[in-house]
Amino acid sequence: MGSPLSPVMANLFMEDFEAKAIETYQKKPKLWLRYVDDTFVVWPHGAEELDKSLCHLNQQHPRIQFTTEKEEDGKLAFLDVLVKRKGDGRLGHAVYRKPTHTDRYLMATSHHHPAQKASVVSSLFHRAFTIADAESLNAEKKQLASVLQKNGFNMRMVLKRADKVTRAHSRPSEQRQEEELTKFNARLTIPYTAGVSESRILRKHDVVTRYNCVTKIHNLIPGPKDNIPQDLCEGVYKVPCSCGKAYIGETCRGMATRIKEHARATKQKQLHLSAIAEHAWSGAGHSIDFEGTKMVAKDNRYYPRLIREALEIHKNNKDRRMSLKTLFSNSFEITLSFNWPLRQ
């Protein structure tokens, strides 16, 4: 588990397993569909033969054991789909919710970008169109409207998004996919701050913007492991000088290791090895406070460290003007998909 190769290997094993199990049993299922480890089967040979076939399956491998759930009142839940037997023998389908489902989704009053809240509405209606058949679709729409209203959503916005999803599903799927691929030239992920991140400047330049939350639940709950000391962490650090200025640097090693190198270069007057040494020997009145070094931001990713370092240099040297265009052009071609903690 956790490896990208695990699902592929599991599918390969299960395909071979189920093929051998079905071929070696005298009675065959009318339908056998599997999604990872959940199997939907139509069995036309009666309950007694079904129990025998289950025993046959469980004898194929000591660590692969199946359990069954049979239809009740002509209904059977399979993943998110509620399959219903119709009077003419056909199978209908609707959206399935567990009995413990609370109808609680992202609240409309939460600190999220309006586009993220709208995506909740669109996703739920998209699922309804994808799963529900024509007979159960209208009931699902009414259910969603009621649930979203309880979660604080404006009904005008809900109806608008529902209408947009309806029109989208009326077009061929190939056309929808082509429109999504050609709609924007670039993508950008930034933290969301109400009243600030709603700018449409990037959209005018064909850049689609995604938003993430700076403060998450796992940031508020202390972890069970001991914190790594700051001097052993990699990231962006700040070394103060008695003249009032400070050196901002980044390192992929422990901060203490890098500071020792700066201190040694300063002591031995190796100006070509350290900008701190060059500053310390540039004139009188410069006393580097290596003991007062602080970690500005911890980060083990290279490009985020470069950008955070440039921002801190710009923030600590007010006379140095640096535009965002210059900043990004100096940081190579970067896809921004990381938290941008402006305050530590």
SVG drawing of the C-alpha trace seen along z (x, -y; Angstrom):
<svg xmlns="http://www.w3.org/2000/svg" viewBox="-43 -52 85 80">
<polyline fill="none" stroke="black" stroke-width="0.4" points="0.0,0.0 1.1,-3.5 3.2,-2.6 2.1,-3.7 2.7,-0.2 0.5,1.5 -2.9,1.0 -1.4,2.3 0.0,5.4 -3.2,6.0 -5.3,5.8 -2.9,8.1 -3.2,10.7 -7.0,10.4 -7.5,10.7 -5.5,14.0 -7.2,15.1 -10.8,14.6 -10.2,16.0 -8.9,19.3 -11.6,19.4 -14.5,18.9 -13.0,21.4 -12.6,24.2 -16.2,24.1 -19.0,25.8 -21.6,23.0 -20.8,19.6 -22.2,16.2 -24.3,14.2 -22.4,11.1 -19.1,10.6 -17.8,7.0 -15.0,6.0 -13.6,2.6 -10.3,3.2 -11.6,5.6 -15.4,5.1 -17.2,7.5 -20.8,7.1 -22.2,10.5 -25.5,11.6 -26.0,15.3 -28.8,17.2 -28.3,20.6 -30.0,20.1 -28.9,19.5 -27.6,23.0 -25.2,22.9 -24.2,19.4 -23.0,20.7 -21.0,23.5 -19.4,21.1 -18.4,18.9 -16.7,21.9 -14.9,22.6 -13.6,19.0 -12.3,19.1 -10.4,22.3 -8.3,20.8 -5.9,18.9 -5.5,19.0 -5.2,15.2 -8.0,14.3 -11.3,14.7 -14.6,13.4 -17.8,12.4 -21.2,11.8 -24.0,9.3 -27.2,10.3 -30.0,8.1 -32.8,7.1 -36.2,6.0 -34.7,6.0 -32.0,3.5 -28.2,3.9 -25.6,1.2 -22.4,1.3 -19.9,-1.4 -21.8,-4.7 -24.5,-3.1 -27.8,-1.7 -28.8,1.0 -32.6,1.7 -34.3,4.6 -37.2,3.4 -40.4,5.2 -39.4,5.9 -36.1,7.5 -33.9,4.5 -31.6,2.9 -32.1,-0.7 -29.5,-2.8 -29.5,-5.7 -27.0,-7.4 -26.4,-5.4 -25.8,-6.9 -24.8,-4.9 -27.3,-4.9 -24.7,-6.8 -24.4,-9.6 -25.1,-13.0 -25.6,-15.2 -22.8,-17.4 -20.6,-19.0 -18.3,-22.0 -20.3,-24.9 -21.0,-28.0 -19.7,-30.1 -16.2,-28.4 -13.0,-30.2 -12.7,-28.8 -12.6,-30.5 -16.0,-30.8 -14.9,-28.6 -14.2,-25.8 -17.6,-26.1 -19.2,-26.2 -17.2,-23.0 -19.0,-21.2 -22.3,-21.9 -21.0,-21.0 -19.4,-17.8 -22.6,-16.6 -24.8,-17.3 -22.2,-15.8 -22.3,-12.6 -26.1,-12.6 -26.0,-12.8 -23.3,-10.1 -24.9,-7.6 -28.7,-8.1 -30.9,-6.9 -33.7,-9.0 -36.3,-7.7 -34.3,-8.7 -32.5,-11.8 -35.2,-14.3 -35.5,-12.9 -31.7,-13.1 -31.8,-16.8 -34.4,-17.7 -32.4,-15.9 -29.3,-17.8 -31.1,-21.2 -32.4,-20.5 -29.1,-19.3 -27.1,-22.2 -29.6,-24.7 -29.1,-23.1 -25.3,-23.7 -25.9,-27.4 -25.7,-27.6 -27.6,-30.2 -30.3,-28.6 -29.8,-30.9 -26.2,-29.8 -27.1,-26.2 -29.7,-26.4 -27.2,-28.2 -24.5,-25.6 -27.0,-22.8 -28.1,-24.3 -24.5,-24.6 -23.8,-20.9 -27.0,-19.9 -25.9,-21.8 -22.4,-20.3 -23.8,-16.8 -25.9,-17.4 -22.7,-17.8 -20.6,-14.8 -18.0,-13.7 -15.2,-14.1 -16.1,-17.8 -16.2,-18.4 -12.7,-16.9 -11.3,-18.9 -12.7,-22.1 -11.1,-21.4 -7.7,-20.7 -7.6,-23.9 -9.3,-26.3 -6.1,-27.5 -2.4,-27.7 -1.1,-27.3 -2.1,-26.4 -1.2,-28.0 -1.9,-26.9 -1.8,-29.6 -3.1,-29.9 -6.5,-31.5 -7.1,-34.6 -10.5,-36.2 -10.7,-39.6 -7.2,-39.2 -7.2,-36.0 -10.3,-36.8 -8.4,-38.8 -9.1,-37.9 -5.8,-39.2 -4.4,-35.8 -7.5,-34.6 -7.1,-37.4 -3.8,-35.9 -5.3,-32.4 -3.9,-31.1 -6.2,-28.9 -5.8,-29.4 -6.4,-26.8 -6.5,-27.6 -5.4,-25.7 -5.8,-26.4 -2.8,-27.7 -4.1,-26.5 -5.4,-22.9 -6.6,-20.7 -3.3,-18.7 -1.5,-22.0 -3.5,-22.7 -3.1,-19.3 0.3,-18.5 2.0,-15.5 3.0,-12.5 6.7,-12.7 9.3,-14.9 10.0,-18.1 13.3,-18.2 15.5,-21.1 15.6,-24.1 19.4,-23.9 19.1,-20.5 16.4,-21.4 16.7,-22.6 15.1,-25.7 15.6,-29.5 17.6,-31.1 18.5,-34.6 21.8,-35.7 21.8,-39.2 24.7,-41.7 25.4,-44.5 25.0,-47.1 21.3,-46.3 21.4,-44.3 20.8,-40.6 21.9,-37.8 19.2,-35.6 20.2,-32.2 18.8,-28.8 20.2,-25.3 19.3,-21.8 21.4,-20.6 21.0,-21.3 21.1,-25.0 23.8,-24.4 26.1,-22.8 25.7,-25.8 26.3,-28.3 29.5,-26.6 30.7,-27.0 29.9,-30.7 31.6,-31.2 34.8,-29.3 34.9,-31.4 34.5,-34.6 37.2,-33.7 39.7,-32.6 38.8,-35.6 37.8,-33.3 35.6,-36.0 35.0,-33.9 33.3,-31.1 30.7,-33.2 28.8,-36.4 28.7,-36.8 32.5,-36.8 32.7,-39.4 30.2,-41.6 32.0,-41.2 35.4,-42.2 34.0,-45.0 34.6,-47.6 34.6,-48.4 31.5,-48.0 30.4,-44.6 29.9,-41.9 28.1,-38.9 25.7,-37.4 25.9,-33.7 24.3,-32.7 21.2,-34.8 20.6,-32.9 17.0,-32.0 15.1,-29.6 12.7,-31.7 11.0,-28.8 11.5,-25.1 11.2,-23.5 12.9,-20.5 11.8,-21.4 14.3,-23.2 12.2,-25.7 10.0,-26.8 13.1,-27.5 14.5,-29.7 11.3,-31.7 11.0,-32.1 14.6,-33.2 14.0,-35.8 10.9,-37.1 12.8,-37.4 15.6,-39.2 13.2,-41.7 11.3,-42.1 14.5,-42.7 16.1,-45.1 13.4,-47.8 15.8,-49.7 15.9,-46.7 12.9,-46.7 12.0,-43.3 8.9,-42.7 7.2,-39.3 8.1,-39.1 11.8,-39.4 11.4,-37.0 9.9,-34.2 12.1,-34.8 15.2,-34.3 13.8,-31.1 13.7,-29.1 10.4,-27.6 8.5,-26.7 5.1,-25.2 3.8,-26.7 1.9,-24.1 3.0,-24.6 2.1,-26.5 3.4,-30.0 3.8,-30.9 4.4,-34.6 4.4,-34.7 6.2,-32.0"/>
</svg>
